[in-house]
Amino acid sequence: MPLAAAANENLAHISNVLIYSAMAVYTLAFLAHIAEWVFGSRSAVGRTAAAITVEARQAAAAAGGTAAAQGGGTAVLERPKVVTRSAVGDRDIPDGPGAAGGSEKGDVYGRSAISLTVLAFLLHAGGVVTRAASVERAPWGNMYEFSTTFGMAVVGVYLVLLVLKKNVRWLGLPLTTTILLDLGLAVSVLYTDSDQLVPALHSYWLWIHVSCAILSGAALWVGACSTLMYLFRDGYEARLVAGRTGPGLDRYLAELPQDRKWARFKAKLAKGTDNPVSRLPAAATLDKFAYRINATVFPLWTFTIVAGAIWAEAAWGRYWGWDPKEVWSFITWVAYACYLHARATAGWKGRKAAYIALFAFATYIFNYYGVNIFVTGKHSYAGV
């Protein structure tokens, strides 16, 4: 085996500068997204559509009761309306108007945030590439490099979805928040000087196995964020149908006894979050989007585990050894398999399946941070 090249300190320094520069631009994008949400108000179109939907359902129910009370009349069959969105709960509530709402100023801030995110992504990618060039290997040999590459992959998935004209601009604020936390932790706690790896990691499987893990994690993050927003939006729509939004929520809160602290807390939380949540896509849209993302990436995560087993046999002489990293990777696989099964099972769709999806992503995060930092195993030689 040829000797590994020494680290190029100049390229390593350039990589660090690019990562810090990307963090600065991500911060500007984060502030622009906040301005988008602040200046974006819920559009009159979205508010009117939601109100009409609820009123139409109430009118239909009243008409049905009247028709049932009248006997002997001639039944007139009308062509049923085609519902283009199948929701969990089937509320037929349209998508919200987006983070910017109907505000032109909010839309300008949102577009500026996307432009800044693209610039930050280019700087971020430059930092990852120069880090790889500094040691002439894959840029994910330790936790610092994995974190920076993972963040780049998450932003890349988001930008690809935007290019495909998917309704994901609402992801901008949680995205930039997550990336800043990810990179901040990477440069302050997980940072490792650019260096070569132990001989066991000098394999083409490093490119295959770890890259698949990173891409899988990036897509799973998008699915988890969509699932979390689905839970908020589903609660909002349930209150909308029940008449507990806006003035209705104020009346409900005023009528709640003081000793029902948990119910009052949830009502106050709803009052503070209903405006931004009302601008998200409909619960049915979010649920379907999260499911498609998770279902699409599940085979890739399966291949990640299989590739890891093949590499383990080449490096350690066995396919499976109950190493903590292997065990938690399998736990993550089982959790997502349970989610996909629950999502297709009557009685488990909706919120129950969403909770399983969030648990599954939590196992992925623990597999990375928790196992690497707190548990000793064969995957520990890469250090932090």
N, C-alpha and C positions, 0 to 999 in steps of 0.2 A: 504494500500500500504506500503511495507517495506521501511524503511529509506534508502536513497542512501548512498553508501559507501563514506567515505572521500577520497580525492585525495591522491594518493601515490606520494609524491614529488620526491622520488628517480627514479621511473619509468618515471615521467614527465621530469626529468633532462636528463635521458638516451635518451628519445625521442628527446629532443632538440639537443643533441650531434649528434645523428644519422642523423637528418635532415641537420645540418650544414656539417657533413661529406659527405652526399649525394650531397650537393651543390658543395663541393670541387671537387668531382669526376665528377659531371656533367660538371664542368668548364674544366676539362682535356679532357672530351669527346668532348666538344664544340671546343676546340683548335685543337683536332685531326681531327674533321670534316672540320675545316677551312683548315688544311693542306691537307686533301683529295681533296678538291676543288681546292686549289692552285696548287698542284703538278699534279692533274689529268688534262690532256689535252684531247681535243676532239680526239677520235681515228680516224685513217685513214679509218677504215671500215665504221664508221658512216658518215664521211665526204663524202666518195666516194658513199655510198648508197644514200645520200641526193642529191648529184650532178647527179647521174644516173637517179634518179626519175624525177628530173626537166627536164633533157635532153630528157628522154624517152617521157615525156608528150609533149614537144615541137616537137619532131620528129613525134609523132603520129598525132599531129595537122597538121603538114606540109604534112604528107602522106595523111591525109584525104582530104586536099585541093587539092592535086594533083590528087587523085582518082576521086574527084568530077568534075575536069576539063576534065578528059578523058571520052569520051562517047563511048558506044557500046562495051566495053570490057566485058570479062567473069568475073563474080563475084566469088571469091573464099572465102568460109566461113571457118573461123578458129575457133577452140575451144577457147572460151573466158577464160582469166585468172581469177582464183578465188581470190578475194580480201578478206583476212581474217580479216581486221580491217575496220570497218565502221566509218569514221570520220565525224565530223561536218565540212562540206565543202569538204569532200571526197578527201583529198590531197594525200592519200596513202604514207605518209612519215613515215619511220620506227622510232622506239624508239631510243633515244639517248643512248650513251654508258654508261651512269651513271656518278656519281660524280667523280669517279676515272679516267674516260676516258680509255685510253689505257696505263696508267702509272702504272707500278708495284709498285712504291713507293707510289703513291696515294692510291692504293688498300690496301697496308699495313696499311697506316694511317686510312683508312676507317674501316678495320677489328678491329684495335685497338680501334677506337672510339666506335664500337658496344660492344666490350668487356667491356670497361669502362662504357658504358651506362647500361649494365647488372649489373655490380657491384654497380653502383649508385642506380639502381632500388631496389636492395636487401637492401641497407642501408636505402633508402627512405621508403620501405615497413616496415622495422624494426621500423623506427621512427613512422609510423602511428599505427602499432600494439601496441607498448609500450605506445603510447599516449592513446589508447583505454583501455589498461590494467590498466593504472594509475587511471582511474575513473570508470572502469568496465561498459562501455557503448559504443555505436557506436562512432567512431572517426570523426564525422562530425556534432558536435553540435553548431559550430559557424563558422565565416568566415575563421579564421585561419585554423581550422581543415578541413573545406570543401576544401580550397585551396590546402593544402598539399595532401589530398586524391585525389582530382581532378588531380593534377599533376602526382601522382602515377598511376592513371587509364589511363591517356594519354600515358605514357611510356609503360604501360602494353599492351595497344592496339597495339602500334607500334611493340613491341617485339613479340606479337602473330602473327601479319602479317608477320614478318620476319620468324618465325618458319613455317608458312604456305607457305613459299617460294614466297611471293608476292614481286613484284618489288617496294619496298618502301624505299630502303636504302637512296635515295635522301632526304627523310624526316628527316634524322638524324640532319642536321644543324638547320633547323627551329624548330625541336623538342627540342633540348637542349637549344636553345635560349629562347623559350617560357617557358620551365620549370624553367630556372634560373630566368627569370622575375617573374614568378608565385611564386616561393619560396622566392625570394628576397622581394617581396611585402608582402608575408605572415609573414616572420619573423621580418620585419622592421616596418610595418604599421598595420597589422591585428592581430598581436600576442595577444593572450589571455591566461592567466594562466589556467592550467588544473583545472577544477572545474565541479561540477554537474550542471544539467540544471533545468529549472523551471518545475513544475509538468506536465504542458501540453505536454512536449516533452518526458515524460517517457511513451513511447508506442512502441509496436512492429512495428508500421507504420513508426517510425523513421528509422528503418533498411530498410524497403521496399521502401518507397517514396524517401528518399534522396539518397539511393544507386542507384536507377534507374536514378535519375537526374544526378548523377555523371558519371555513365557509358554512358548515353546519351550524355552528354557534351563532354566526352573524344572522342567518335566516331565522333561527329559533328565537333570537332576541326580537326580531320584527314580529314574529308570531306571538310571543309573550306580551309584548307591549300592546298589540292589537287586542289580545284577550283581556288584559287589564282594563283597557278603555271600553271594551264591550260590557264589562260588569258595571262600570259607572253609567254608561249609556242605557243599559237595560233597566237599571233602577230608575233612571230619569223617565224613561218611557212608561214604566209602570205607574209612576206618580202622575205623569201627564194624563194617562187614561183615567186614573182615579180622581183627577181634578186637584192634585196636591202640588201644583207648581204655581209660581207667582203669588197672586193674592190668595189662592186656595191653600198654598203652603203656609202663608202667614196665619190664616184662620186656624189651620190644623195645629200649628205650633202654639197659638194662643189658647187653644182648648186643651192642650196636653197638660195633665197634672204635673206639678213640680217634682213629685217623687219618681216619676218615670224618666230618670236621668238618661238612660241609654237611648230611649226613643227621642228625647229632646235633643240629644247630641247628634243623632243621625239626621234629624230634621234641620238642625242648624248647619250641619255639614252640607246637606242637600241645597240649602238656601245659598250657601257660598259658592257652590260648584255648578249649579244648574245652568248658569249663563254660558260658561265655556263648554260644558258637556252638551248643551243643546246645539252647539255648532259642529259636533263630531258627526261622522256618518252614522246612519241608523244602526241599531244593535244587530239587526239581521246582516247588514253589510259587513260590520266588523267581525261577527262570528264566522261568516262564510270566508272572509279574507284570511283570518287566523287559521282556520281549518285547512284551507288550500296551501298556505305556506308550510304548516307543520306536516301535512301529508306529502307535500312535494319533497321536503328535505329529509324525511324519515329514511328513505332508501340510502341517501348519502351518509347519514349517521350509521346505518347498518354496515355500509361498506367501510366506514372509518374503523369500526370495531374489528371487522374481518381483516382489514389491512394491518391493524395493530397486532393481531394474533399471528399473522404470517411473519411480520417483522420480529416478533418475540421469539418465534421458532428459530429464525436465522441468527438472532443475537444471543439468545439464552438457551436454546435447545429445547424449548417447549412452547406450545401454542397458548396455553392457559395455565396460570399459576396462582390465581386468587390474589394477585397484587391489588392493593387498595385502588389504584387507578383503573385497573381492569374491572374490579367489582362495581365501582361507581359508574363507570361507562355503561355497564350492563344494566344497572339500576335505572339510569337515564333512559336507556332503550326500552326497558319494560314499562316505565312510566308513560312514555309517549305512545307505546303500543296500547296501553290501557286507555289513553285519551282517544286515540283513533277508534278504538272499539266502542268506547262510551259515546262518542260523537255520532255513531251509527246505530245506537241502541235506544229504543223508545224508553222514555222515563229518565234517561241520563243526558239528553241533549241540553243545551243551554248552560245555565250557571254551574251545574254539577260537573259537566265536562270541562268547563272553563277552569274550575278549581284544580282539576287534575292536570290540565295543561300548565298552569302556573307552578304546581308542585314539580312537574317534570323539568321545567326550566330551572327551578331552584336546585334540583339535583345536578344539573349541568354546571351551574355556577359553583356549587360546593365541590364538585369533582375537580374544578380548576383551582380555585383559591384554597378551599378547606383542605383537600387532600394534599396539595402541593406544599402548603405551609405547615400544617399541623400533624400530618401523618407521614411516617417514614415507609418508603417502599423502593422498588427498583427504578421507579421514575424520578427519584429524588436527586440523582446524580447531576442533573442539569442545573441544580441550584435555583435560586430565585431569579 
